Amino acid sequence: MKQRQAVTKKKALAYKNANRADKTRILDELVDLTGFHRATPAPRYVKP
């Protein structure tokens, strides 16, 4: 769980300053790395 949190926090910081295309890529990577559903990270986990 700690690894998921670390990855999520790192991606959240990148997501905050990304353009739309990069946000899509970041969410796709987050889903692949953590196993979260695609809709889950955006509202709940991608806020730094």
DOTOR-989570 format. One record per atom (N, C-alpha, C): chain; residue in one letter; atom name; residue number from 1; x, y, z. Coordinates in steps of 0.2 Angstrom, whole numbers, always signed. Each point is the difference from the previous one (the first is absolute). Example, Ala and Ser with C-alpha at 12.3 -4.5 7.8 and 13.67 -1.06 7.14 Angstrom:
2
A;a;N;1;+66;-28;+39;
A;a;CA;1;-4;+6;+0;
A;a;C;1;+4;+6;+0;
A;s;N;2;-2;+5;-4;
A;s;CA;2;+4;+6;+1;
A;s;C;2;-4;+5;+3;
! end
This chain:
48
A;m;N;1;+4;-6;+0;
A;m;CA;1;-4;+6;+0;
A;m;C;1;+4;+6;+0;
A;k;N;2;+6;+0;+3;
A;k;CA;2;+4;+6;+1;
A;k;C;2;+3;+2;-7;
A;q;N;3;+1;-6;-4;
A;q;CA;3;+3;+1;-7;
A;q;C;3;-5;+4;-4;
A;r;N;4;-6;-3;+0;
A;r;CA;4;-6;+4;-4;
A;r;C;4;+0;+7;+2;
A;q;N;5;+0;+2;+7;
A;q;CA;5;-1;+6;+2;
A;q;C;5;+6;+5;-3;
A;a;N;6;+6;-3;+0;
A;a;CA;6;+6;+4;-2;
A;a;C;6;-1;+1;-8;
A;v;N;7;-2;-5;-4;
A;v;CA;7;-1;+1;-7;
A;v;C;7;-5;+4;-1;
A;t;N;8;-6;+0;+3;
A;t;CA;8;-5;+4;-1;
A;t;C;8;+2;+8;+2;
A;k;N;9;+3;+1;+5;
A;k;CA;9;+2;+7;+2;
A;k;C;9;+5;+3;-6;
A;k;N;10;+4;-4;-2;
A;k;CA;10;+5;+2;-5;
A;k;C;10;-4;+2;-7;
A;k;N;11;-5;-5;-2;
A;k;CA;11;-4;+1;-5;
A;k;C;11;-4;+6;+0;
A;a;N;12;-3;+1;+7;
A;a;CA;12;-4;+6;+1;
A;a;C;12;+3;+7;-1;
A;l;N;13;+7;+0;+2;
A;l;CA;13;+3;+6;-1;
A;l;C;13;+1;+2;-8;
A;a;N;14;+2;-6;-3;
A;a;CA;14;+1;+1;-8;
A;a;C;14;-7;+2;-3;
A;y;N;15;-5;-3;+2;
A;y;CA;15;-7;+1;-2;
A;y;C;15;-2;+7;+1;
A;k;N;16;+1;+3;+5;
A;k;CA;16;-2;+7;+2;
A;k;C;16;+2;+5;-5;
A;n;N;17;+6;-1;-3;
A;n;CA;17;+3;+5;-5;
A;n;C;17;+0;-2;-7;
A;a;N;18;-3;-6;-1;
A;a;CA;18;+0;-3;-7;
A;a;C;18;-6;+3;-4;
A;n;N;19;+1;+0;-7;
A;n;CA;19;-5;+1;-5;
A;n;C;19;-4;-6;-1;
A;r;N;20;-6;+1;-4;
A;r;CA;20;-5;-5;+0;
A;r;C;20;+3;-7;-3;
A;a;N;21;+4;+0;-5;
A;a;CA;21;+3;-6;-2;
A;a;C;21;+5;-3;+5;
A;d;N;22;+4;+4;+3;
A;d;CA;22;+4;-3;+6;
A;d;C;22;-4;-3;+5;
A;k;N;23;-6;+3;+2;
A;k;CA;23;-4;-2;+5;
A;k;C;23;-3;-7;-1;
A;t;N;24;-2;-1;-7;
A;t;CA;24;-2;-6;-2;
A;t;C;24;+5;-6;+1;
A;r;N;25;+6;+2;-2;
A;r;CA;25;+6;-5;+0;
A;r;C;25;+1;-1;+8;
A;i;N;26;+0;+5;+4;
A;i;CA;26;+2;-1;+7;
A;i;C;26;-6;-5;+3;
A;l;N;27;-6;+1;-1;
A;l;CA;27;-5;-4;+2;
A;l;C;27;+0;-7;-2;
A;d;N;28;+2;-1;-6;
A;d;CA;28;+1;-7;-3;
A;d;C;28;+6;-3;+3;
A;e;N;29;+5;+3;+2;
A;e;CA;29;+6;-3;+3;
A;e;C;29;-2;-1;+7;
A;l;N;30;-4;+4;+4;
A;l;CA;30;-2;-1;+7;
A;l;C;30;-4;-7;+0;
A;v;N;31;-5;+0;-5;
A;v;CA;31;-4;-6;+0;
A;v;C;31;+4;-7;-1;
A;d;N;32;+5;+1;-4;
A;d;CA;32;+4;-6;-1;
A;d;C;32;+5;-2;+6;
A;l;N;33;+2;+5;+3;
A;l;CA;33;+5;-1;+6;
A;l;C;33;-4;-2;+6;
A;t;N;34;-6;+3;+1;
A;t;CA;34;-3;-1;+7;
A;t;C;34;-6;-5;-1;
A;g;N;35;-3;-1;-6;
A;g;CA;35;-5;-5;+0;
A;g;C;35;-7;+4;+1;
A;f;N;36;+0;+6;+1;
A;f;CA;36;-6;+4;+1;
A;f;C;36;-4;+0;-6;
A;h;N;37;-7;+1;+0;
A;h;CA;37;-4;+0;-5;
A;h;C;37;+1;+7;-3;
A;r;N;38;+0;+1;-7;
A;r;CA;38;+1;+6;-3;
A;r;C;38;-4;+6;+3;
A;a;N;39;-6;-1;+2;
A;a;CA;39;-4;+6;+2;
A;a;C;39;+2;+2;+8;
A;t;N;40;+3;-5;+3;
A;t;CA;40;+1;+1;+7;
A;t;C;40;+6;+5;+2;
A;p;N;41;+6;+0;-4;
A;p;CA;41;+5;+5;+2;
A;p;C;41;-2;+7;-1;
A;a;N;42;-3;+2;-5;
A;a;CA;42;-1;+7;-2;
A;a;C;42;-3;+4;+6;
A;p;N;43;-6;-2;+3;
A;p;CA;43;-3;+4;+5;
A;p;C;43;+3;-1;+7;
A;r;N;44;+2;-6;+1;
A;r;CA;44;+2;-2;+7;
A;r;C;44;+7;+0;+2;
A;y;N;45;+5;-2;-5;
A;y;CA;45;+7;-1;+1;
A;y;C;45;+4;+5;-3;
A;v;N;46;-2;+3;-5;
A;v;CA;46;+5;+5;-4;
A;v;C;46;+0;+7;+3;
A;k;N;47;-1;+1;+6;
A;k;CA;47;+0;+6;+3;
A;k;C;47;+6;+0;+5;
A;p;N;48;+5;+5;-2;
A;p;CA;48;+6;+0;+5;
A;p;C;48;-2;+3;+7;
! end
